[in-house]
Amino acid sequence: MNITGTQSRPRLAVFRSNKEIYAQIVDDVEGKTLVASSSRDKDVISAAGNKIEKATLVGKSLAEKAKQAGIDTISFDRGGYLYHGRVKSLAEGAREGGLKF
C-alpha cells in the first residue's frame, strides 16, 4: 500500500538505521520536504537515553516544528518497518506533541 502526502494532509516518512532514526514530513504533490527531524539533531544528541527514548524525542521535536509550520494532521508512513520499538515510540512522541494521524 502506497501512502502519499498532500498539501492538506502531508506524509510523515520514517527511516530507521541501526544507530539513528530520521523523520520528515513530505508533500508528495509538490515533492517537497516541509519539516524534518532526526536523532542527530543537537537537542536530541544532548539528551541521555537509549534509542527508544531518543526516538520519542525526535517525534516530539518533529511535532513542534510541524506546529510552527502550520501542520497538525498527517498520514503516517512507517516505511515498511514494523509498528514496534523505535517506530512506535516516534509515533507516540509525535502524537504527544499534538500531531493527529
C-alpha positions as CSV (number, residue, x, y, z in Angstrom):
1,M,0.0,0.0,0.0
2,N,1.5,3.3,-1.0
3,I,0.9,6.3,1.2
4,T,1.0,9.7,-0.3
5,G,1.0,13.2,1.2
6,T,-1.0,16.2,0.0
7,Q,-0.9,19.8,0.9
8,S,-3.7,19.4,3.4
9,R,-2.5,16.1,4.9
10,P,1.3,15.6,4.3
11,R,3.1,12.3,4.9
12,L,5.3,11.6,7.9
13,A,8.0,9.3,6.5
14,V,10.3,7.3,8.9
15,F,13.7,5.9,8.2
16,R,15.4,3.8,10.8
17,S,19.1,2.7,10.7
18,N,20.9,0.6,13.2
19,K,22.0,3.7,15.2
20,E,19.8,6.6,14.2
21,I,16.2,7.4,13.3
22,Y,15.1,10.1,10.9
23,A,11.6,11.5,10.2
24,Q,10.4,14.0,7.7
25,I,7.0,15.5,6.8
26,V,6.6,15.5,3.0
27,D,4.2,17.0,0.5
28,D,4.3,14.4,-2.3
29,V,2.3,16.5,-4.7
30,E,5.0,19.2,-4.9
31,G,7.8,16.8,-3.9
32,K,9.0,19.0,-1.0
33,T,10.1,18.2,2.5
34,L,8.2,20.5,4.8
35,V,9.7,19.6,8.2
36,A,12.5,17.2,9.2
37,S,14.0,15.9,12.5
38,S,16.4,13.2,13.4
39,S,18.3,11.6,16.3
40,R,21.4,13.5,15.0
41,D,19.8,16.9,15.9
42,K,21.7,18.8,18.6
43,D,18.8,18.8,21.1
44,V,18.4,15.1,20.8
45,I,22.1,14.2,20.9
46,S,22.5,16.1,24.1
47,A,19.7,14.2,25.8
48,A,20.8,11.0,27.6
49,G,18.9,7.8,27.0
50,N,18.6,4.7,24.9
51,K,17.5,4.6,21.2
52,I,13.8,4.2,22.0
53,E,13.8,7.3,24.3
54,K,15.6,9.3,21.6
55,A,13.0,8.2,19.1
56,T,10.3,9.7,21.3
57,L,12.3,13.0,21.5
58,V,12.6,13.0,17.7
59,G,8.8,12.6,17.4
60,K,8.2,15.5,19.9
61,S,10.7,17.7,18.1
62,L,9.1,17.0,14.7
63,A,5.6,17.8,16.1
64,E,6.9,21.1,17.5
65,K,8.4,22.1,14.1
66,A,5.3,21.0,12.3
67,K,3.1,23.2,14.6
68,Q,5.3,26.2,13.8
69,A,4.9,25.4,10.0
70,G,1.1,25.2,10.5
71,I,0.8,21.4,10.1
72,D,-1.5,19.5,12.5
73,T,-2.9,16.5,10.6
74,I,-0.6,14.0,8.8
75,S,-0.5,10.5,7.3
76,F,1.9,8.1,9.0
77,D,4.2,6.2,6.7
78,R,6.3,3.7,8.6
79,G,8.3,2.8,5.5
80,G,7.8,-0.9,5.8
81,Y,9.1,-1.1,9.3
82,L,7.0,-2.9,11.9
83,Y,5.0,-0.6,14.2
84,H,7.1,-1.6,17.1
85,G,10.0,-0.3,19.2
86,R,11.6,2.9,17.9
87,V,9.0,3.5,15.1
88,K,6.2,3.2,17.6
89,S,7.9,5.5,20.2
90,L,8.5,8.1,17.4
91,A,4.8,8.0,16.5
92,E,3.7,8.3,20.1
93,G,6.1,11.2,20.6
94,A,4.6,13.0,17.6
95,R,1.1,12.4,19.0
96,E,2.1,13.8,22.4
97,G,3.5,16.8,20.5
98,G,0.0,17.4,19.1
99,L,0.1,15.8,15.6
100,K,-3.1,14.0,14.5
101,F,-2.9,10.8,12.4
